Amino acid sequence: MKKSFEYIAFLAFFLLLFSEQVISQDHHYWNQLFGSRSALMGGAVVGGVRDTSAGFYNPGALGFINQPSLSVSANAYQLERLSVENGVGTGVPLDSDQITVIPLLVSGTLIFERFPEHAFGYSLLTKNQSTTDLSGRSEKNLDIISEVNHSDGRVYFQGEENFIGQLISSNKVTELWAGLSWAHKLRPHVSMGATAFFALRNQSQNKTLTARAVNGNTIASADKIDYVDFWNIRALLKWGIVADLEELKLGLTITTPSRNLFGQGTVARERSFNNVYDPEQGQFVGELVSNRQENLDTTYKTPFSIAAGFELALTPKTNIAGSVEWFNKQREYDVITPGAHSFLRNIIVDELIEFDEIAEEERALIKVKDAAERVVNFAVAIEHSINKTTKGYLSFRTDHETNPNIEENSLGLTNWDIYHFTVGGAFRRKRSELALGFTYSFGRPQEDFIQFANFSKITEGNLFGDNKRTAANYDAFSVIVGYTYFFDIK
């Protein structure tokens, strides 16, 4: 009975420790854009897109493209900065500065003389790419642990301990989409089309949190290790319709919920503490929960969305455009579901307790979940023809976060909305066009970001401290470079 009670108590304690989230920049739908003009317009092209990026924004618009072309565009350089004040304790901030090269889109259109009312296209785009590396360390001398008069006659933890607390966190997301498009003119001013996409997502999250209290040759320690790495392939369909009324262009795009195909992943979790004195037993004790499972099936889902947009010619030289997209809620689901191989070990008596495979609360130790809230994003843009070969652009778009703040193991911890301002130009030559733009992005300051640890408030019973809420800030600067080549029509 006593062992059963201890087992239940330790299990409840470690379930609490395992109920954490890991930071990553993946709970946003409009963080990156595709296509030269579309990127300069901030994505406000659902109604007015007339280039190869139509396969993504509105496949119906491909029906109005009468010249084969190849487009290659990229955020040539992107500088992202994430700052968490007091991330692991007062006066210990966490900063992540990343410079990345992000290829956004390679796409093209194909026109066949035998099918003059039909258009075809292909797209290969980077839907999401983000890297966040955070690290912090706190080292100080203070009396954390009470003096221990051991049953062996020795005295341990006399005076101050040398405390060392450290966090290392790395998070990466890369998602590639490949699509084939078709469009057909229903009427001279109306066209509809569809794109079938296959999406490959690679995501990894790794967080190591350690705490050490050193006194002489005695060390009290605690560790938390979280590791998730997976890939997944899913399919989805975009359907769009466009009306071209000369000075006014209108568009509607529907994106289906994704269909999971297959994938594999690895998940690992470890929680431990050691050299905590138990006066009832008269000795130092410790506990360890550790598990790693590989080649597990994975699931990743994206929800239904609907977008609408317009583009209006105010003057022969100036256009204004706007787009809005509503994303449905994605209900909570399991990304990775482990088998039963976890264990709880009493370090002193070296007792190994294997978990029951069918006990859901035990499987939850390393199960990974995800979900998404409903959001609405919008974009507005101005396009102005400076002369016959040069156009200028100014745009703004929102990118609201979708994180539902799942209390169990989940993907991501970003709670800030991001706002993007873009300015740039396009320079046309006889058979090509070069686009150049600059984007500044910033996140709405988050004042309730939960610390990874609180090494400034550590206690004998909790070497990680009681986590408090702090502030986090995000901003980024991007250089957009795009190139489009126009083929001759034979």
C-alpha positions as CSV (number, residue, x, y, z in Angstrom):
1,M,0.0,0.0,0.0
2,K,2.8,2.4,0.9
3,K,4.6,1.7,-2.4
4,S,1.3,2.3,-4.3
5,F,0.8,5.6,-2.6
6,E,4.4,6.7,-3.3
7,Y,4.0,5.6,-6.9
8,I,0.8,7.7,-7.3
9,A,2.3,10.7,-5.6
10,F,5.5,10.6,-7.7
11,L,3.4,10.1,-10.9
12,A,1.3,13.1,-10.1
13,F,4.3,15.2,-9.4
14,F,6.0,14.4,-12.6
15,L,2.8,14.8,-14.6
16,L,2.8,18.4,-13.4
17,L,6.5,18.8,-14.4
18,F,5.8,17.5,-17.8
19,S,2.9,19.8,-18.5
20,E,4.9,22.5,-20.2
21,Q,5.2,24.2,-23.6
22,V,8.2,25.0,-25.8
23,I,8.7,28.3,-27.7
24,S,8.6,28.4,-31.5
25,Q,7.5,30.9,-34.1
26,D,4.8,28.7,-35.8
27,H,1.4,29.8,-34.6
28,H,1.0,32.3,-37.4
29,Y,-0.5,31.9,-40.9
30,W,0.6,35.1,-42.7
31,N,4.2,35.4,-41.5
32,Q,5.7,34.8,-45.0
33,L,4.4,35.8,-48.4
34,F,5.0,34.4,-51.9
35,G,5.6,36.0,-55.3
36,S,7.3,39.3,-56.2
37,R,4.3,41.6,-56.5
38,S,2.3,39.7,-53.9
39,A,5.1,40.2,-51.3
40,L,5.3,43.9,-52.1
41,M,1.5,44.1,-51.8
42,G,1.6,42.5,-48.4
43,G,-0.6,39.6,-49.6
44,A,-3.4,42.0,-50.6
45,V,-3.8,40.2,-53.9
46,V,-6.7,37.7,-53.5
47,G,-8.7,39.9,-56.0
48,G,-5.9,41.3,-58.2
49,V,-3.2,38.7,-58.5
50,R,-2.2,38.2,-62.1
51,D,1.2,36.5,-61.8
52,T,2.5,33.0,-61.0
53,S,1.7,33.4,-57.3
54,A,-2.0,33.0,-58.1
55,G,-1.6,29.3,-57.6
56,F,-1.4,30.1,-53.9
57,Y,-3.5,33.2,-53.4
58,N,-6.3,32.6,-55.9
59,P,-6.0,29.8,-58.5
60,G,-8.9,31.3,-60.4
61,A,-6.7,34.2,-61.5
62,L,-4.5,31.9,-63.6
63,G,-7.2,32.1,-66.2
64,F,-6.4,35.7,-66.9
65,I,-2.7,35.1,-67.4
66,N,-2.0,34.9,-71.2
67,Q,1.8,34.7,-71.2
68,P,3.9,31.8,-69.8
69,S,6.4,32.9,-67.2
70,L,8.8,31.7,-64.5
71,S,9.0,33.6,-61.2
72,V,11.6,33.2,-58.5
73,S,11.4,35.3,-55.4
74,A,12.9,35.3,-51.9
75,N,13.3,37.1,-48.7
76,A,17.0,37.3,-49.5
77,Y,17.9,38.2,-45.9
78,Q,15.8,38.2,-42.8
79,L,17.0,39.4,-39.4
80,E,14.7,38.2,-36.6
81,R,15.0,39.2,-33.0
82,L,13.2,37.8,-30.0
83,S,13.8,39.2,-26.5
84,V,12.4,37.8,-23.2
85,E,13.0,40.1,-20.2
86,N,13.9,38.1,-17.1
87,G,13.5,34.9,-19.0
88,V,15.1,32.7,-16.3
89,G,15.0,35.2,-13.5
90,T,15.3,38.8,-12.6
91,G,18.2,40.4,-14.5
92,V,18.7,37.3,-16.7
93,P,17.2,38.1,-20.1
94,L,17.0,35.7,-23.1
95,D,17.8,37.0,-26.6
96,S,17.6,35.3,-30.0
97,D,19.1,37.0,-33.1
98,Q,18.8,35.0,-36.3
99,I,19.9,36.0,-39.9
100,T,18.4,33.6,-42.4
101,V,18.0,33.3,-46.2
102,I,14.5,32.2,-47.0
103,P,13.6,31.1,-50.6
104,L,9.9,31.9,-50.7
105,L,8.6,30.9,-54.2
106,V,9.5,29.2,-57.4
107,S,6.5,29.1,-59.7
108,G,5.4,29.2,-63.3
109,T,2.5,29.2,-65.7
110,L,1.9,27.1,-68.8
111,I,-0.4,28.1,-71.7
112,F,-1.3,25.5,-74.4
113,E,-2.7,26.7,-77.7
114,R,-4.9,23.6,-77.9
115,F,-6.6,24.7,-74.6
116,P,-7.0,28.5,-74.9
117,E,-9.6,28.7,-72.2
118,H,-7.5,26.7,-69.7
119,A,-4.3,27.6,-67.8
120,F,-1.9,25.5,-65.8
121,G,0.7,26.3,-63.2
122,Y,3.1,24.9,-60.6
123,S,4.4,26.2,-57.3
124,L,7.1,25.4,-54.9
125,L,7.1,27.6,-51.8
126,T,8.4,27.9,-48.3
127,K,5.3,28.3,-46.3
128,N,7.1,28.6,-42.9
129,Q,10.7,28.9,-41.9
130,S,11.7,30.0,-38.4
131,T,14.6,29.4,-36.0
132,T,14.8,30.5,-32.4
133,D,17.8,29.8,-30.2
134,L,17.7,31.0,-26.6
135,S,20.2,30.5,-23.7
136,G,20.7,31.9,-20.3
137,R,22.8,31.2,-17.2
138,S,22.6,32.4,-13.6
139,E,25.4,31.8,-11.2
140,K,25.6,33.1,-7.6
141,N,26.5,32.2,-4.0
142,L,23.7,31.9,-1.4
143,D,22.5,29.7,1.3
144,I,19.8,27.7,-0.5
145,I,19.8,24.3,1.4
146,S,19.4,24.0,5.1
147,E,22.3,22.4,7.0
148,V,22.0,18.6,7.1
149,N,23.1,16.6,10.1
150,H,23.3,13.2,8.5
151,S,22.9,9.9,10.3
152,D,26.5,9.1,9.4
153,G,27.6,11.9,11.7
154,R,28.7,14.2,8.9
155,V,27.3,17.7,8.3
156,Y,26.4,18.6,4.8
157,F,25.5,21.9,3.1
158,Q,27.1,24.1,5.6
159,G,26.9,27.8,4.8
160,E,26.4,29.1,1.2
161,E,26.1,27.0,-1.9
162,N,27.4,27.9,-5.3
163,F,24.3,27.9,-7.5
164,I,24.4,27.4,-11.2
165,G,21.2,27.5,-13.3
166,Q,21.1,27.2,-17.1
167,L,18.7,27.1,-20.0
168,I,19.4,26.1,-23.6
169,S,16.5,26.1,-26.0
170,S,16.5,25.6,-29.8
171,N,13.4,25.6,-32.0
172,K,13.2,25.2,-35.8
173,V,10.3,25.0,-38.2
174,T,10.5,24.5,-42.0
175,E,7.5,23.8,-44.1
176,L,7.5,23.4,-47.9
177,W,4.5,23.3,-50.2
178,A,4.4,21.9,-53.8
179,G,1.3,22.5,-55.9
180,L,-0.2,21.9,-59.3
181,S,-2.8,24.4,-60.5
182,W,-5.5,24.5,-63.1
183,A,-7.9,27.4,-64.1
184,H,-10.7,27.9,-66.6
185,K,-12.5,30.9,-67.9
186,L,-16.2,30.5,-67.3
187,R,-16.9,33.8,-69.0
188,P,-14.8,36.6,-70.5
189,H,-14.7,38.3,-67.1
190,V,-14.9,35.4,-64.7
191,S,-12.4,32.6,-64.1
192,M,-12.2,29.8,-61.6
193,G,-9.4,27.4,-60.7
194,A,-7.9,25.1,-58.1
195,T,-4.5,24.1,-56.7
196,A,-3.7,20.7,-55.1
197,F,-0.9,21.2,-52.6
198,F,1.3,18.7,-50.8
199,A,3.0,20.1,-47.6
200,L,6.1,18.7,-46.0
201,R,6.7,20.0,-42.4
202,N,9.9,19.5,-40.4
203,Q,9.9,20.7,-36.8
204,S,12.2,20.3,-33.9
205,Q,12.1,21.6,-30.3
206,N,14.8,21.1,-27.8
207,K,14.9,22.5,-24.3
208,T,17.4,21.7,-21.5
209,L,17.0,23.2,-18.1
210,T,19.6,22.4,-15.3
211,A,20.1,23.6,-11.8
212,R,23.1,22.8,-9.5
213,A,23.7,23.7,-5.8
214,V,27.3,22.9,-4.9
215,N,28.6,22.7,-1.4
216,G,32.0,21.2,-0.9
217,N,31.9,17.8,-2.6
218,T,28.1,17.5,-2.3
219,I,25.8,18.6,-5.2
220,A,22.0,18.9,-5.2
221,S,20.7,18.9,-8.7
222,A,17.5,19.1,-10.9
223,D,17.1,18.6,-14.6
224,K,14.4,19.0,-17.2
225,I,14.9,17.8,-20.8
226,D,12.4,18.1,-23.6
227,Y,13.0,17.0,-27.2
228,V,10.6,16.8,-30.1
229,D,11.6,16.2,-33.7
230,F,9.2,15.1,-36.5
231,W,8.3,15.4,-40.2
232,N,4.9,15.1,-41.7
233,I,3.3,15.2,-45.1
234,R,-0.3,16.3,-45.6
235,A,-2.4,17.4,-48.6
236,L,-4.9,20.3,-49.1
237,L,-6.8,22.0,-51.8
238,K,-7.3,25.6,-52.7
239,W,-10.2,26.8,-54.9
240,G,-10.7,30.3,-56.2
241,I,-12.9,32.4,-58.4
242,V,-12.1,35.8,-59.8
243,A,-14.1,38.6,-61.5
244,D,-12.2,41.1,-63.7
245,L,-14.4,44.2,-64.2
246,E,-11.6,46.3,-65.7
247,E,-11.1,49.0,-63.0
248,L,-12.4,46.6,-60.3
249,K,-11.1,43.1,-59.6
250,L,-12.7,40.8,-57.1
251,G,-11.6,37.4,-55.8
252,L,-12.6,34.6,-53.4
253,T,-10.4,31.7,-52.2
254,I,-11.4,28.7,-50.1
255,T,-8.8,26.5,-48.5
256,T,-9.8,23.0,-47.3
257,P,-8.7,21.5,-44.0
258,S,-5.6,19.5,-44.6
259,R,-5.6,15.7,-45.0
260,N,-2.9,13.9,-43.0
261,L,-0.9,11.4,-45.0
262,F,2.1,10.1,-43.1
263,G,5.1,11.1,-41.0
264,Q,7.5,10.0,-38.3
265,G,8.9,11.6,-35.2
266,T,11.0,11.2,-32.1
267,V,10.0,12.5,-28.6
268,A,12.0,12.5,-25.4
269,R,11.3,13.8,-21.9
270,E,13.4,13.6,-18.7
271,R,12.8,15.0,-15.2
272,S,15.1,14.3,-12.3
273,F,16.2,15.6,-8.9
274,N,19.0,14.3,-6.7
275,N,20.5,14.7,-3.2
276,V,17.4,16.0,-1.6
277,Y,17.6,15.1,2.1
278,D,14.7,13.1,3.6
279,P,14.8,13.4,7.4
280,E,12.3,10.5,7.8
281,Q,14.6,8.1,6.0
282,G,17.8,9.9,7.3
283,Q,19.4,9.9,3.8
284,F,19.6,11.8,0.5
285,V,17.0,10.8,-2.0
286,G,16.3,11.4,-5.7
287,E,13.9,10.5,-8.5
288,L,14.1,10.1,-12.2
289,V,11.5,10.0,-15.0
290,S,13.0,9.4,-18.5
291,N,11.6,8.3,-21.8
292,R,12.7,8.4,-25.5
293,Q,10.7,6.9,-28.3
294,E,11.5,6.9,-32.0
295,N,9.8,6.2,-35.3
296,L,6.4,7.2,-34.0
297,D,3.5,8.1,-36.4
298,T,2.8,11.8,-36.6
299,T,-0.2,14.0,-37.5
300,Y,-0.3,17.6,-38.4
301,K,-3.4,19.6,-39.3
302,T,-4.3,23.0,-40.7
303,P,-7.9,24.3,-40.7
304,F,-10.5,25.5,-43.2
305,S,-10.1,29.1,-44.3
306,I,-11.8,31.6,-46.6
307,A,-10.3,34.7,-48.1
308,A,-11.8,37.6,-50.1
309,G,-10.1,40.6,-51.8
310,F,-10.4,43.5,-54.2
311,E,-8.2,45.7,-56.3
312,L,-9.5,49.1,-57.5
313,A,-7.9,51.4,-60.1
314,L,-8.3,54.9,-58.5
315,T,-6.4,56.5,-61.4
316,P,-4.7,55.2,-64.5
317,K,-1.5,55.1,-62.4
318,T,-2.7,54.2,-58.9
319,N,-4.3,51.0,-57.5
320,I,-5.5,50.2,-54.0
321,A,-6.1,46.7,-52.8
322,G,-7.3,44.8,-49.8
323,S,-7.6,41.2,-48.7
324,V,-9.1,39.5,-45.6
325,E,-8.8,35.8,-44.6
326,W,-10.7,34.0,-41.9
327,F,-9.2,30.8,-40.4
328,N,-11.4,28.3,-38.6
329,K,-10.5,26.8,-35.2
330,Q,-8.4,23.7,-35.2
331,R,-9.6,21.4,-32.5
332,E,-7.0,19.9,-30.2
333,Y,-5.4,16.7,-31.5
334,D,-2.4,14.5,-30.9
335,V,0.7,15.2,-33.0
336,I,2.7,12.3,-31.6
337,T,1.2,9.5,-29.5
338,P,3.8,7.4,-27.7
339,G,3.7,3.8,-26.6
340,A,4.4,2.6,-23.0
341,H,8.1,2.7,-22.2
342,S,8.3,5.4,-19.6
343,F,9.7,4.6,-16.2
344,L,9.9,6.2,-12.7
345,R,13.1,5.3,-10.8
346,N,13.7,5.7,-7.1
347,I,17.4,6.4,-7.1
348,I,18.1,5.3,-3.5
349,V,16.5,1.9,-3.6
350,D,17.1,1.5,-7.4
351,E,13.4,0.6,-7.9
352,L,12.2,0.6,-11.5
353,I,8.4,1.1,-12.0
354,E,7.2,0.6,-15.5
355,F,4.1,2.4,-16.5
356,D,0.9,0.8,-17.6
357,E,0.5,1.0,-21.4
358,I,-3.2,1.7,-21.2
359,A,-3.1,4.4,-18.5
360,E,-3.8,7.7,-20.3
361,E,-2.3,9.9,-17.6
362,E,1.0,8.0,-18.0
363,R,1.1,8.2,-21.8
364,A,0.5,12.0,-21.4
365,L,4.1,12.3,-20.1
366,I,5.4,12.4,-23.7
367,K,2.3,12.9,-25.8
368,V,2.6,16.0,-28.0
369,K,-0.6,18.0,-28.8
370,D,-1.5,21.0,-31.0
371,A,-4.5,23.2,-31.8
372,A,-5.3,26.6,-33.2
373,E,-7.8,29.4,-32.4
374,R,-9.9,31.2,-34.9
375,V,-8.3,34.3,-36.4
376,V,-8.9,36.9,-39.0
377,N,-6.0,38.6,-40.9
378,F,-6.2,41.5,-43.3
379,A,-3.9,43.4,-45.7
380,V,-4.1,46.7,-47.5
381,A,-1.8,48.0,-50.2
382,I,-1.1,50.9,-52.7
383,E,0.5,50.4,-56.1
384,H,1.7,53.4,-58.1
385,S,3.2,53.6,-61.6
386,I,6.1,56.0,-61.4
387,N,6.8,55.6,-65.2
388,K,6.5,53.0,-67.9
389,T,9.1,50.7,-66.3
390,T,8.9,51.4,-62.6
391,K,6.2,50.9,-60.0
392,G,6.2,51.7,-56.3
393,Y,4.5,49.8,-53.4
394,L,3.4,50.4,-49.9
395,S,1.5,47.8,-47.8
396,F,0.5,46.7,-44.3
397,R,-0.7,43.4,-43.0
398,T,-1.6,41.7,-39.8
399,D,-0.6,38.3,-38.6
400,H,-2.6,37.3,-35.5
401,E,-1.4,34.4,-33.4
402,T,-3.5,31.3,-33.1
403,N,-1.9,29.7,-29.9
404,P,-4.7,28.2,-27.7
405,N,-2.3,27.9,-24.8
406,I,-2.7,24.1,-24.3
407,E,-1.6,23.3,-20.7
408,E,-0.2,19.9,-21.7
409,N,2.9,19.2,-24.0
410,S,2.3,21.2,-27.1
411,L,3.9,22.9,-30.1
412,G,4.8,26.6,-29.6
413,L,4.3,29.3,-27.1
414,T,4.0,32.5,-29.1
415,N,1.2,34.7,-27.9
416,W,2.0,37.9,-29.8
417,D,0.3,39.3,-32.9
418,I,2.7,40.5,-35.6
419,Y,2.3,43.5,-37.8
420,H,4.2,44.0,-41.1
421,F,5.0,47.2,-43.1
422,T,6.5,46.8,-46.6
423,V,7.8,49.4,-49.1
424,G,9.4,48.6,-52.4
425,G,9.5,48.8,-56.2
426,A,9.3,46.7,-59.3
427,F,11.5,47.5,-62.4
428,R,10.4,46.1,-65.7
429,R,12.6,45.3,-68.7
430,K,11.6,43.8,-72.0
431,R,11.3,40.2,-70.9
432,S,11.9,40.3,-67.2
433,E,11.0,42.2,-64.0
434,L,13.1,42.7,-60.9
435,A,11.4,43.5,-57.5
436,L,13.0,44.9,-54.5
437,G,11.4,45.6,-51.1
438,F,11.9,46.1,-47.4
439,T,9.7,44.8,-44.6
440,Y,9.7,45.7,-41.0
441,S,7.8,43.4,-38.6
442,F,7.1,43.7,-35.0
443,G,5.1,41.8,-32.4
444,R,2.6,43.4,-30.0
445,P,4.6,43.5,-26.7
446,Q,3.6,40.5,-24.6
447,E,3.4,41.3,-20.9
448,D,2.3,37.9,-19.7
449,F,5.0,35.6,-21.1
450,I,5.7,32.8,-18.6
451,Q,9.3,32.4,-17.6
452,F,11.2,29.3,-18.5
453,A,12.6,29.3,-14.9
454,N,13.0,31.8,-12.1
455,F,16.5,31.4,-10.8
456,S,16.2,34.6,-8.7
457,K,13.5,32.9,-6.6
458,I,14.9,29.4,-6.0
459,T,14.2,27.4,-2.8
460,E,15.4,24.2,-1.3
461,G,12.4,22.4,-2.6
462,N,12.4,24.0,-6.1
463,L,15.8,24.7,-7.7
464,F,14.0,26.1,-10.8
465,G,12.0,28.6,-8.8
466,D,8.4,29.6,-9.2
467,N,7.8,30.8,-12.7
468,K,6.3,34.3,-13.0
469,R,5.0,36.4,-15.9
470,T,7.4,38.7,-17.7
471,A,7.6,40.7,-21.0
472,A,8.6,39.4,-24.4
473,N,9.3,41.4,-27.6
474,Y,9.6,40.3,-31.3
475,D,10.7,42.3,-34.4
476,A,12.2,41.4,-37.8
477,F,13.6,43.2,-40.8
478,S,13.5,41.5,-44.3
479,V,14.8,42.3,-47.7
480,I,12.6,41.0,-50.5
481,V,14.2,40.2,-53.9
482,G,12.1,38.8,-56.7
483,Y,12.7,38.0,-60.4
484,T,10.2,37.2,-63.1
485,Y,11.1,36.0,-66.6
486,F,8.5,36.2,-69.4
487,F,8.7,33.7,-72.3
488,D,7.7,34.5,-75.8
489,I,4.4,33.0,-76.9
490,K,5.0,30.8,-79.9
